[in-house]
Amino acid sequence: MSGSLRDQRRSAIDLGGRGGAADPEAQGAAGLGAGEADGGEDVGGLAGAAVAGGSGGSGDVRKVAENVGGFGVREGEAEGTGETVGTTEFTLPFLARVWERVEPELMAREVELKVVHVRTRDFRQRLDSNQVDLLCGGLAAPVGDGPLASEYDFLEWHREGLALLTNLSVRELPARQVGVERLRNLPLVIPSRGVIADFVERWYGTDFRTHLQVVAEIDDIYYGLALLRSEMTRGCMLCARSIGEAAVEGRLPGGEGFRLVEFADDFDPMLQLVSGVFARKGERDTYDASHPLNVLWEAFREEAASGRPIPL
């Protein structure tokens, strides 16, 4: 990592990340954490932030990315100096708000901000291997005020629960809440990996597929929405509550008859999707307050404490 200055004022936005080129079809739109649209990521990587502008899809991500960088999107650009921030799709609007706070200072200092798309399942590897300096994303955590991600510096931004987004009629599923036993008997659409899968594994074990009626496994939230919308699958998709609300209200591609069913309080442990910013443990302390890493961290702290509504 380097905080050295660049010869030209610019901000490189790499939606594909360092692991490969972006695939709008497969990745959808953000890291709403979703955001990244990965069903296992920001359907809780969430987490808690849908794509600004509301329609979903990679075009919305580009609009947010342009706001972050101010110089447009440059995919596949070679690694350079400055600070690299990894985000999921649905946490990208949060970063855009933070960028508003630091843009004048960092641009005046000619510090490059590089934004890369990181899936939740790759968080630890990307951070531990110094591929990114900060990560915006989410994790499954017990309800309460216990320690979170103690192996990293972690700044919490948002908490929320999960819900079931369903195309089943009230006659087919009349319950307003679903408990741990009832969930076993419902046709479920579940992400194959990621933070939502972490919830299910902690409730039913790593062999949860033998205990649940999984009718579809998805890698992309938009594909899950399309399955329900087309009625190729009749069932319930596990997702962050804010994502489900956005689909029901039309801010993500939903469908007529979509509705949310809440989770009951008999799951053990009771979990929440906690979104925030991760940094390597103690690294910020090796720099003074003016270092770009600490400037960004303080801006994240200010935004998290601002009380501004979640950008759904």
Helices and strands as residue ranges (DSSP letters): E 13-14, H 24-27, H 58-69, E 83-87, G 89-91, H 92-108, E 113-117, G 120-122, H 123-128, E 134-142, E 152-160, E 162-166, E 177-178, G 182-185, E 187-191, H 195-204, G 208-210, E 213-218, H 221-230, E 236-240, H 241-248, E 259-263, E 271-280, G 283-286, H 292-305
